[in-house]
Amino acid sequence: MTDYGSDIYTEPDGSPDTLGNLGPLATMAGVWEGLQGSDRHPVLGGNEADTFVEHYELHPIDRQTNGPQLLYGLRYHTHITKPGAVETFHDQVGYWLWEPAAERVTLTLGIPRGQVLLASGPARADASAFELTASVGSEVFGILSNPFLDRSFRTLSYRILVTVHDDQSWSYEEEGVLQIPDRSEPVSHVDRNTLRRIGPPVANPLAAPAGASTTSGPGHGSLGIGSLRSIADVGGRRA
């Protein structure tokens, strides 16, 4: 963990331009499509392989602070169907976060089947590949599931490897290792896809032309932990 010192309240200066401060996530900003995804997952009596089509949107958010910790990020939504189908095969939302001081990428993941996780891993600002991991039972980068999933398809670990390519595309390989009551050994659920840009990202509010602000630091656009101490109401009282 990065040592931010003893002052856990004072926020650092940050840039309003999220797109210019995303480190290894910068190339991923935008709207993407992947037409040849592959999914290998357990079914009754063995495993099954499917192909899928993916629509993936990643748009920058304003800088975030937890006291001295500064994060830049992308809000994402990926929607997946089987080829030619309308019904959702997989839906997922969350954030990709870059912490410059720690040189770390963190992924938040939520799916409507009642599961969330927080995965993280080291990465240099100019990295073209990075891997994030999470494990069940961890209180920092962990996995939480609803009671049925935890009992019947318990996710022991998660990893995702992201690779950015020179042709304006990026790919991922993600693996969830599952513990299933009728299997003697843990089972891997693996997804892969390569995504190609079909649209640009939408600028974060601080960087948008209609609301651009060049002022940074406590009390100017940030509502992170520690900043509320500097906000007063109209009567002059501290919030």
LINVENNOR-V71284 format. One record per pair of residues at least 12 apart in sequence whose C-alpha atoms are under 8 Angstrom apart, sorted by the first residue. I is the first residue (numbers start at 0). GAP is how many residues later the second one is. D is the distance in Angstrom with one decimal. If there is no record, write none. Layout:
BEGIN
((I | GAP | D) (I | GAP | D))
END
This chain:
BEGIN
((0 | 101 | 7.6) (1 | 99 | 7.4) (1 | 100 | 5.6) (3 | 64 | 6.4) (3 | 65 | 7.3) (6 | 61 | 7.6) (7 | 59 | 5.3) (7 | 60 | 6.2) (7 | 218 | 7.8) (8 | 57 | 7.7) (8 | 58 | 4.3) (8 | 59 | 6.5) (8 | 216 | 7.2) (8 | 217 | 4.7) (8 | 218 | 7.7) (9 | 57 | 5.3) (9 | 58 | 5.7) (9 | 208 | 7.7) (9 | 216 | 6.5) (9 | 217 | 7.8) (10 | 54 | 6.6) (10 | 55 | 7.4) (10 | 56 | 4.8) (10 | 57 | 4.6) (10 | 58 | 7.3) (10 | 59 | 7.8) (10 | 206 | 6.6) (10 | 207 | 5.9) (10 | 215 | 7.1) (10 | 216 | 7.2) (11 | 53 | 8.0) (11 | 55 | 7.8) (11 | 56 | 5.6) (11 | 57 | 7.5) (11 | 58 | 7.0) (11 | 205 | 6.0) (11 | 206 | 7.5) (12 | 203 | 5.4) (12 | 204 | 4.3) (12 | 205 | 7.5) (13 | 49 | 6.9) (13 | 56 | 7.4) (13 | 202 | 5.5) (13 | 203 | 6.2) (14 | 48 | 7.3) (14 | 199 | 7.6) (14 | 201 | 6.3) (15 | 46 | 6.7) (15 | 47 | 6.9) (15 | 190 | 5.3) (15 | 191 | 5.6) (15 | 196 | 7.9) (15 | 197 | 6.7) (15 | 198 | 6.5) (15 | 199 | 7.7) (15 | 200 | 7.0) (16 | 45 | 7.9) (16 | 187 | 7.5) (16 | 189 | 7.1) (16 | 190 | 5.3) (17 | 42 | 6.1) (17 | 43 | 6.8) (17 | 44 | 6.3) (17 | 45 | 6.6) (17 | 54 | 6.0) (17 | 55 | 7.2) (17 | 186 | 6.8) (17 | 189 | 7.5) (18 | 41 | 6.5) (18 | 184 | 7.6) (20 | 51 | 6.7) (21 | 50 | 5.9) (21 | 51 | 6.6) (21 | 76 | 6.0) (21 | 103 | 7.9) (22 | 75 | 6.7) (22 | 77 | 7.4) (22 | 101 | 7.5) (22 | 102 | 4.2) (22 | 103 | 6.3) (22 | 104 | 8.0) (23 | 74 | 7.9) (23 | 99 | 7.3) (23 | 100 | 7.0) (23 | 101 | 5.1) (23 | 102 | 5.5) (23 | 103 | 5.4) (23 | 104 | 6.7) (24 | 71 | 7.7) (24 | 73 | 7.2) (26 | 137 | 7.4) (26 | 141 | 7.7) (27 | 30 | 7.1) (27 | 142 | 7.2) (28 | 28 | 7.8) (28 | 29 | 5.2) (28 | 30 | 5.9) (28 | 31 | 7.1) (28 | 45 | 7.1) (28 | 171 | 7.4) (28 | 172 | 5.6) (29 | 27 | 6.0) (29 | 28 | 5.2) (29 | 29 | 6.1) (29 | 167 | 6.8) (29 | 168 | 7.9) (29 | 169 | 5.8) (29 | 170 | 4.5) (29 | 171 | 3.8) (29 | 172 | 7.5) (30 | 24 | 7.6) (30 | 25 | 5.9) (30 | 26 | 4.4) (30 | 27 | 6.3) (30 | 166 | 5.8) (30 | 167 | 5.6) (30 | 168 | 4.7) (30 | 169 | 6.0) (30 | 170 | 6.4) (31 | 23 | 5.9) (31 | 24 | 5.0) (31 | 25 | 6.2) (31 | 163 | 5.6) (31 | 164 | 5.2) (31 | 165 | 4.4) (31 | 166 | 5.3) (31 | 167 | 6.8) (32 | 20 | 7.6) (32 | 21 | 5.6) (32 | 22 | 4.8) (32 | 23 | 6.2) (32 | 162 | 5.1) (32 | 163 | 5.4) (32 | 164 | 6.5) (32 | 165 | 6.6) (33 | 19 | 5.7) (33 | 20 | 5.0) (33 | 21 | 6.7) (33 | 159 | 6.3) (33 | 160 | 5.6) (33 | 161 | 4.4) (33 | 162 | 6.3) (34 | 17 | 6.8) (34 | 18 | 4.6) (34 | 19 | 6.4) (34 | 159 | 8.0) (34 | 160 | 7.9) (35 | 15 | 6.4) (35 | 16 | 6.2) (35 | 17 | 6.3) (35 | 157 | 6.4) (35 | 158 | 7.3) (36 | 14 | 5.4) (36 | 15 | 4.8) (36 | 16 | 6.1) (36 | 17 | 7.3) (36 | 154 | 7.3) (36 | 155 | 5.6) (36 | 156 | 4.3) (36 | 157 | 7.1) (37 | 12 | 5.8) (37 | 13 | 4.6) (37 | 14 | 6.2) (37 | 153 | 5.7) (37 | 154 | 5.3) (37 | 155 | 6.5) (38 | 12 | 6.1) (38 | 13 | 7.5) (38 | 150 | 7.6) (38 | 151 | 5.9) (38 | 152 | 4.5) (38 | 153 | 6.7) (39 | 149 | 5.7) (39 | 150 | 5.3) (39 | 151 | 6.5) (40 | 147 | 7.1) (40 | 148 | 4.6) (40 | 149 | 6.7) (41 | 145 | 7.2) (41 | 146 | 7.9) (41 | 147 | 6.9) (49 | 32 | 7.9) (50 | 31 | 6.4) (50 | 32 | 7.2) (51 | 28 | 6.6) (51 | 29 | 5.7) (51 | 30 | 4.4) (51 | 31 | 5.7) (52 | 27 | 5.6) (52 | 28 | 5.4) (52 | 29 | 5.9) (52 | 30 | 5.9) (53 | 24 | 6.8) (53 | 25 | 5.8) (53 | 26 | 4.5) (53 | 27 | 6.7) (54 | 23 | 5.6) (54 | 24 | 5.3) (54 | 25 | 6.4) (55 | 20 | 7.2) (55 | 21 | 5.9) (55 | 22 | 4.2) (55 | 23 | 6.5) (56 | 19 | 5.4) (56 | 20 | 5.4) (56 | 21 | 6.3) (57 | 16 | 5.6) (57 | 17 | 5.5) (57 | 18 | 4.4) (57 | 19 | 6.8) (57 | 143 | 6.7) (58 | 15 | 5.1) (58 | 16 | 5.4) (58 | 17 | 6.5) (58 | 142 | 5.2) (58 | 143 | 5.7) (58 | 144 | 7.1) (58 | 145 | 7.4) (59 | 12 | 8.0) (59 | 13 | 5.8) (59 | 14 | 4.3) (59 | 15 | 6.2) (59 | 141 | 7.2) (59 | 142 | 7.0) (59 | 143 | 6.2) (59 | 144 | 5.1) (60 | 12 | 5.8) (60 | 13 | 5.7) (60 | 14 | 6.5) (60 | 142 | 7.9) (60 | 143 | 4.9) (60 | 144 | 7.3) (61 | 142 | 5.6) (61 | 143 | 6.5) (61 | 144 | 6.3) (62 | 159 | 7.3) (63 | 158 | 6.8) (63 | 159 | 7.6) (63 | 160 | 6.0) (64 | 157 | 7.2) (64 | 158 | 7.5) (64 | 159 | 4.5) (64 | 160 | 6.4) (65 | 158 | 5.3) (65 | 159 | 4.6) (65 | 160 | 6.8) (66 | 157 | 6.9) (66 | 158 | 5.4) (66 | 159 | 5.1) (66 | 160 | 7.4) (68 | 30 | 7.7) (68 | 32 | 8.0) (69 | 29 | 6.2) (69 | 30 | 7.4) (69 | 31 | 7.7) (70 | 26 | 6.3) (70 | 27 | 5.6) (70 | 28 | 4.8) (70 | 29 | 7.2) (71 | 25 | 5.8) (71 | 26 | 5.3) (71 | 27 | 6.7) (72 | 22 | 6.6) (72 | 23 | 5.5) (72 | 24 | 4.2) (72 | 25 | 5.9) (73 | 21 | 5.5) (73 | 22 | 5.2) (73 | 23 | 6.5) (74 | 18 | 7.8) (74 | 19 | 6.0) (74 | 20 | 4.6) (74 | 21 | 6.6) (75 | 17 | 5.6) (75 | 18 | 5.5) (75 | 19 | 5.7) (75 | 20 | 7.4) (76 | 14 | 7.6) (76 | 15 | 5.8) (76 | 16 | 4.5) (76 | 17 | 6.8) (77 | 13 | 5.9) (77 | 14 | 5.4) (77 | 15 | 6.5) (78 | 12 | 4.8) (78 | 13 | 6.7) (90 | 20 | 6.2) (90 | 21 | 7.1) (91 | 17 | 6.8) (91 | 18 | 5.7) (91 | 19 | 4.8) (91 | 20 | 7.4) (92 | 16 | 6.0) (92 | 17 | 5.4) (92 | 18 | 6.7) (93 | 13 | 7.3) (93 | 14 | 5.0) (93 | 15 | 5.0) (93 | 16 | 6.1) (94 | 12 | 5.8) (94 | 13 | 5.2) (94 | 14 | 7.2) (95 | 12 | 6.6) (99 | 25 | 7.5) (101 | 20 | 7.9) (102 | 19 | 5.9) (102 | 20 | 5.5) (102 | 21 | 5.6) (102 | 22 | 6.8) (103 | 16 | 7.0) (103 | 17 | 5.7) (103 | 18 | 4.4) (103 | 19 | 5.4) (103 | 20 | 7.6) (104 | 15 | 5.6) (104 | 16 | 5.6) (104 | 17 | 6.3) (104 | 18 | 6.5) (104 | 27 | 7.4) (105 | 12 | 7.1) (105 | 13 | 5.7) (105 | 14 | 4.2) (105 | 15 | 6.6) (105 | 26 | 7.2) (106 | 12 | 5.2) (106 | 13 | 6.2) (106 | 25 | 7.6) (113 | 31 | 6.0) (113 | 32 | 5.4) (114 | 28 | 7.6) (114 | 29 | 5.8) (114 | 30 | 4.4) (114 | 31 | 6.3) (115 | 27 | 6.1) (115 | 28 | 5.5) (115 | 29 | 6.6) (116 | 17 | 7.2) (116 | 24 | 7.3) (116 | 25 | 5.7) (116 | 26 | 4.3) (116 | 27 | 6.1) (117 | 16 | 6.4) (117 | 22 | 7.5) (117 | 23 | 4.9) (117 | 24 | 5.5) (117 | 25 | 6.7) (118 | 13 | 5.5) (118 | 14 | 4.8) (118 | 15 | 4.6) (118 | 22 | 5.2) (118 | 23 | 6.9) (118 | 39 | 7.6) (118 | 40 | 7.5) (119 | 12 | 4.5) (119 | 13 | 5.5) (119 | 14 | 6.9) (119 | 21 | 6.6) (120 | 12 | 6.5) (127 | 35 | 5.8) (127 | 36 | 5.0) (127 | 37 | 7.3) (128 | 32 | 7.2) (128 | 33 | 5.4) (128 | 34 | 4.3) (128 | 35 | 6.2) (129 | 31 | 5.9) (129 | 32 | 5.5) (129 | 33 | 6.9) (130 | 28 | 6.9) (130 | 29 | 5.6) (130 | 30 | 4.3) (130 | 31 | 6.3) (131 | 27 | 5.5) (131 | 28 | 5.4) (131 | 29 | 6.6) (132 | 24 | 7.4) (132 | 25 | 5.5) (132 | 26 | 4.3) (132 | 27 | 6.6) (133 | 23 | 5.7) (133 | 24 | 5.1) (133 | 25 | 6.5) (134 | 21 | 5.9) (134 | 22 | 4.3) (134 | 23 | 6.3) (135 | 19 | 6.8) (135 | 20 | 5.2) (135 | 21 | 6.0) (142 | 12 | 7.4) (142 | 14 | 7.7) (151 | 27 | 7.6) (151 | 28 | 5.7) (151 | 29 | 6.4) (152 | 25 | 5.8) (152 | 26 | 5.8) (152 | 27 | 5.1) (152 | 28 | 7.9) (153 | 24 | 5.4) (153 | 25 | 5.0) (153 | 26 | 6.6) (154 | 21 | 6.3) (154 | 22 | 5.7) (154 | 23 | 4.5) (154 | 24 | 6.4) (155 | 20 | 7.4) (155 | 21 | 5.5) (155 | 22 | 5.7) (155 | 23 | 6.7) (156 | 19 | 5.8) (156 | 20 | 5.3) (156 | 21 | 7.6) (157 | 16 | 7.4) (157 | 17 | 5.7) (157 | 18 | 4.5) (157 | 19 | 6.5) (158 | 15 | 5.6) (158 | 16 | 5.4) (158 | 17 | 6.7) (159 | 12 | 6.7) (159 | 13 | 5.6) (159 | 14 | 4.1) (159 | 15 | 6.5) (160 | 12 | 5.2) (160 | 13 | 6.3) (167 | 28 | 6.7) (167 | 29 | 6.9) (168 | 25 | 6.9) (168 | 26 | 5.6) (168 | 27 | 4.7) (168 | 28 | 6.6) (169 | 24 | 5.7) (169 | 25 | 5.5) (169 | 26 | 7.0) (170 | 21 | 7.4) (170 | 22 | 5.6) (170 | 23 | 4.1) (170 | 24 | 5.9) (171 | 19 | 8.0) (171 | 20 | 5.6) (171 | 21 | 5.8) (171 | 22 | 6.7) (172 | 17 | 7.1) (172 | 18 | 5.8) (172 | 19 | 4.5) (172 | 20 | 7.0) (173 | 16 | 5.7) (173 | 17 | 5.4) (173 | 18 | 6.5) (174 | 13 | 6.4) (174 | 14 | 5.5) (174 | 15 | 4.5) (174 | 16 | 6.6) (175 | 12 | 5.8) (175 | 13 | 5.1) (175 | 14 | 6.6) (176 | 12 | 6.3) (205 | 15 | 7.6) (217 | 12 | 7.3) (218 | 12 | 6.6))
END
